[in-house]
Amino acid sequence: MPASKNNFLITIVGPTAIGKTALSIQLANYFNAEIISCDSRQFFKEMSIGTAVPSEDELSAAKHHFIQNRSIFDAYNVGEFERDALKKLSELFLESNIVIMVGGSGLYVDAVIDGLDEFPDVDPAIREQLNTGLKENGIESLQEKLKELDPQTYQNITIDNPHRIIRALEICIGTGKTYSSFKNKPKASRNFQSIKIGLTAEREILYDRINQRLDSMIAHGLIDEAKSLYSNRELNALQTVGYRELFSFFDKTISKEFAIEEIKKNTRRFAKRQITWFKKDEKITWFDFKSEHKQIIKFIENIILLVKNS
């Protein structure tokens, strides 16, 4: 369906700890809109401190969707999120012509706005797991897995090439869709106009904010939260920064102090990857994180006016 000139999805992106949540609430209140979270770490109800889930006050300040709505025991991927988010957007646009989306998970943002119509980047951990499976169980195990997940690709691929099989499998597993479904797929149509806002800061400032946030997480019980999840540490949802490092501390392979420093270091690396992803998108308009919210609101209103008058 063609994009509607009346519906607008305003998306707030940027690295972790930059202030996306605060801005999204300001925009939601100004435009009388609801918020869709596309932070893939915040889907899980068993995790809150280490994933920086919005506080009770923040959640009550504006209606949020896709916050702690799944369990770590549920299989959930970007393809399913795309489906669920589009359904929710259709419902919300019946009530208001503006919806706010916020999050730092670039793949999930792209899925909602553009669709998974190209071979997307997926979690590198999936490839690592497949390579481990190749070493431990041989190529036959991967061939059988591909035959199960994507029979069409299994029939057409060079079946004795492990690199081709792993590439196909990581797409299948990472997106929940078949590898073959991405080939020659036209760009997805959407019933909304997209406005993308990015928040940025000097590297030293961002890193200081990351360090301060982690210190606050520790003070508010992150170690106990991780300890409560330790028995399920093999679950995919828990293969993430802030938990992996503490699991190593519980395993007695590193000290608590070293684990905390590793979380800070790995969060900085995570933020750098987020920035790299979003900076490739020329449709994002960037604002310093200290920018007045009314400045950003004015920019958005001008874009909406231009679109409606075009």
C-alpha positions, 0 to 999 in steps of 0.5 A: 500500500502507498505511504499515507500523507496523514500517518507519521512514524517518528523514530528516535535512534542513537547509541545506548545511554544517549537520552532516547527514552527522555526525548521519546516521552517528550515527543509522545506527550507533545504529539499525544502519541504512544511509543513503540520500543524497538530495543530488542534487549527490553522485550524480556520481562525477566531483565530490567536493570541490565537492559535499562528498561524505562522506570515506572515513572517513565512508563506512566508518563506515556503509553509504551508497547513492546516493553517486557512483553516476552519471556527469555524462554520465548523464541522471538526474532526480528521477523516476528517483531516486524509483524507484531509492530506493523500490526500495532502501528495499524491499530495506533494509527486509527487513534492518532496520526503520529506514533513514536518509535524508539530504540537502539536496535538498528536491524529492528528499526529497519525491519519496521520502516523498510521491511526485511527486503535485503539480506540483513545483518544478524547477531554475530553470535549466531554465526559463532554458534554455527561454526562451533556446530560445524566443528563439533558435528560436521557439515551434515548437521548443518545441511539437515538444519537448512533442509528443515528451515529452508527447503528451497535454498537447500535444493539450490545452494552448493550443498557441500560449501559450509560457508554458503550453508552457514550464511543461509542458516544465520539469515534463517535463524536471525530473522525467522524467515527463509534465506530464499525469501529475501532474493529479488524481493521488492521494497516493502510498502508502508502506510506511514511516512517515516521521520528519523531523528538521531541523538549524538554526543562527543565520544568522551561524553557518551563514554562517561554517560555509559560509565555512570549508567553502569555504576547506577545499575550496579547500585540498583541491583544488577548483580542480583538480577544477573544471579537470578538468571544465572541458571538459564545463562545458555538462553539466547536472550542472555547472550548480551552485554551486562550479563555475560560478564557477570556470569563469568564472575559467577563461574569464578573465572574473573573477579567482580571488579574485572567483570564490571570493567568488562561491562563498561568496555563492551558497552562502549564497543556496543555503542560504537557499533550502534553509531556505525550502523545508524550513520550509514542511514542518510535519512536520519537527521542528527541532533546533539543530545543536549538540544532543546526538545522544542527545537526537535519538535519544530523540525518535525512539525516542519517536515509534517507540514512539507509532506502534507502540502506536497 
